[in-house]
Amino acid sequence: MSNLLTIRGLKIEGRSDETWNPIINGVDLNLKKGEVLGLIGESGAGKSTIGLAAMGYTRDGVRISEGTVEFDGIDLVRASAAVKRGLLGKRIAYVAQSAAASFNPAHKLIDQHTEAPVQHGVDNRASSVEDGIELYRKLRLPNPDEIGFRYPHQVSGGQLQRAMTAMAMSCRPDLIIFDEPTTALDVTTQIEVLASIREIVEEFDTAAIYITHDLAVVAQMADTIKVLLRGDEVEEADTRTMLSSPKEDYTKSLWAVRAFERPAKPAVSTGAVPVVSVRNVTAAYGTTDVLHDVSFDMHAGRTVAVVGESGSGKSTTARCITGLLPPRIGEIAFDGEVLPADYRKRSKDQLRQAQMIYQMADTALNPRKTIGQIIGRPVQFYGGLTGSARRARVNELLEQIELEPSQYFNRLPSELSGGQKQRIGIARALAAEPKFIICDEVTSALDQLVAEGILRLLGELQDKLGLSYMFITHDLATVKAIADEVVVMKDGKVIEQGPKLDMFTPPHHAYTDLLLSSVPEMDPDWLTNLLQERGVDNIGDAAVDKM
Amino acid sequence: MSSLLTMAIILAVLLGGAYVFRFAGQKITNNAPMFRDMGYGVAFGYVLAAALLIWAVWYYLQPLETDAGMKNAGVQFFRWAVQGFIIAAIAAFLFRLFGQFVGTAGTRKLFRSMPLTASFGILVILLYAIVAIFAGAIAPYGQAEILGAANVTAGGDPALGGNPEYPLGTDQIGRDILSRLIYGAQNTVGIAFVTTCLAFFIGGSLGFLAATLQGWLDQLLSRSVDVLMAIPSLIFALLLMTIASVWAVELGVPLTIFMVLIIAVIDSTRVYRLARAVGLNIVVMDYIEAAKLRGEGLGYLVFKEILPNAMAPLLAEFGLRFCFVFLTIAALSFLGVGIQPPLADWGTMVRDLAPFINFAAFAPTAAVTPLLAAGAIALLTVAVNFVVDWMLHKSSGLKE
């Protein structure tokens, strides 16, 4: 069978600093009808750029400099705007990473759904609405008959992502490009979306390019996998071969990341005073309680992972500990001593002892300050060091986070990569010489290799400085890698807590069990098996709702 | 009726030309993407621009006097405008070239990536600053000095009623216009600059304070600002100036100081609104939370964490606000309550010399007198905005 999509020698350049710099250096790609190709790579590998180029489209400031993109015999690079207009949306569709940002908030879902078929003259509005409802039902959206008549903000993230998939399907395209469709979702939500996408793609025999950085996800979805690195193809093979015997070193290193795990520490001696203890905390935003009687302890030199999905109260707990949100009932104790509830009433030393590292290093570092100023400020503020003493301390901290001081001291955050920014966040926390650090999803915005580096660094620092971490995460692989104790939260309550080993060995609480079973595994049959084992109605949010 | 018909014909020719242009482009370049995807509106734009260019050249070459011996003033003013534009462009280009080879490595790099508009703006601002600072040394006569001849026209050509001693002529009571323009820079620009800075200091710090602290302080400040903004600003300023003119005499304080304060307070309400809105977006960032949790004080938060990030929109506003303040002062002076005579001020000069504009049709050199002061205002306004646009572009990190 001939190819549906053939890309030959694709070179793409992006404009920055007045010159054109290569982004993609000659990539070939073949896609047959009904086939799913997984594109994986770290950020900056050019995955999305290739995905968009497969539609003959480039973002502003980016151009296709060489190569052909042939879709069903039409070269999209040279096709006129009119020809492309006839294809896009009708025969080629695109599902974006953030459905919440991609839907127009001013229109109802069904109106956006019917737009493409009506505009392309594929269908009239009335039957397109019916078709939409049918697709919603197929994708197992709750209340398929009426969900389309809601506005995007009235629908949850996972449901929006499925509605977007339905929208892409509205003209029954031959090719859909999925650009990280589940990256922003919780694991239990992700699994539902994955199952729906796979089912519908199979049913309509649609070809798809599935872009993701998550190997386990791509293993479930793709027939073949192509690995990209900085605009070059590393290797391509069918999914099973790729998973069992990757050839290139880079691919192997991607695979190996998942094996990282810190050795377990001995149990805490009874009677030891915890560094931080959260005691019966109930907290509210306005008049609605969002935390209910949360209690747990964190001991010196150990990592407590707080796990849960978005909205489970993990970050709110952190806000109570830091004093940004004074609890309504309950208290926070530091070294056995009760802290004032409001951070403004805490002493400078109390503030110094507990530091925080944020999820988004982009918003956590002041973009107008140099690295030297960012790290130097707490050094000066708490330690009182100025001039060359301050500079020396900053250099020491930069060395601790494995960045060359002379090279980075005068840079701005925008001149650093994501991983480096996160390291600066760590250095700023360390500069205060704290006992206790809250790490709020510190690796969730990073590529796997980079995230692993950050986790290793945090581990080494813990061993060296005896730090305690409260590690907030939704990623169970991270928990497995670094936690000593685990606290599982749901709806503002602690569901289960205990040492890591206990948490990962059955029997679990039903919710923990669901959470653990929803984490995609590298086995390509994992999703199929899970669906068989549990049934389509007992996975993801549907199962959560039953609890 | 015939003129309407002419316009219709011209429009039809242009519309047809656009179609032909696009079609020919597609044929000649063998369907290059530029012509292939060109919208009809874009093609029309190209043709219209070409037609306008041809008309401009034709009009520039028209004789200065009509056959009947009448002055063709339109051509004269058009030639001056075109010449001024070309001279400005050359000056800007030379200034940029100069900047590329003189100065520190930093400034040289800055000049290399500078657009021509920005270098023009900087050049004009520099010239104004020099003129304003050294007005006493540069001006040939005093600003209030009444010389022998009144109503001398500009140009210095005795045949046309000029006098080489007064290159830009004299006003109705015989004061040298060039000197008054130069002193006017000192008075008008200097006062406008001080006023704008004051407005930014008041509005900016209160706005950031409201954004950081929120709660009742924010409510109090915002509602007070709402009240002030509800009153039309020029009328409000006039009202206050009238009251102040009584106080000024009683207290023995120059009226100018009251004017600076009044305009600064009125304009600070706009700055407050902007600073608060920008500040509210910044205070929710994690780095502000980190600074709060570190135990930083209010001053550090506002001036070290928030201000640097609010610089770009504030700068843009500064450029605009400076022009508005400047125009308000000129307007107040024009209405007679601003900078008081005999001090030279561009607004007053426009008002005093305004009747000369009636001579435009037959004596362009005489009519130019009120336009000089108005032109000085316009030039600075344009220059400031060019520079601000460029700074914004740079600091926002916008590419292309």
Contacts between the chains, C-beta under 8 A, distances in Angstrom:
chain1	res1	chain2	res2	distance
A	15	B	399	6.9
A	15	B	400	6.5
A	16	B	399	6.2
A	18	B	113	7.9
A	61	B	399	6.3
A	61	B	400	6.0
A	80	B	36	5.3
A	80	B	37	6.3
A	81	B	36	7.9
A	81	B	37	4.6
A	322	B	293	5.6
A	323	B	293	7.6
A	324	B	289	6.9
A	324	B	292	7.8
A	324	B	293	7.2
A	343	B	292	7.0
A	343	B	293	5.9
A	343	B	295	7.9
A	346	B	295	7.7
A	348	B	295	5.1
A	351	B	293	6.2
A	351	B	294	6.4
A	351	B	295	4.6
A	355	B	293	8.0
A	356	B	290	6.7
A	356	B	293	6.4
A	358	B	286	4.5
A	358	B	290	7.3
A	360	B	286	6.6
A	363	B	285	4.9
A	363	B	286	4.6
A	363	B	287	6.8
A	364	B	285	7.9
A	364	B	286	4.0
A	364	B	287	5.6
A	364	B	290	6.3
A	365	B	287	5.9
A	366	B	287	4.5
A	366	B	305	5.9
A	366	B	308	7.3
A	366	B	309	6.9
A	367	B	309	6.7
A	368	B	308	3.7
A	368	B	309	5.5
A	368	B	311	7.5
A	369	B	308	7.2
A	377	B	294	7.6
A	378	B	294	6.0
A	381	B	294	6.1
A	381	B	295	7.5
A	381	B	296	7.2
A	382	B	294	7.9
A	414	B	397	7.4
A	428	B	290	7.2
A	432	B	294	7.3
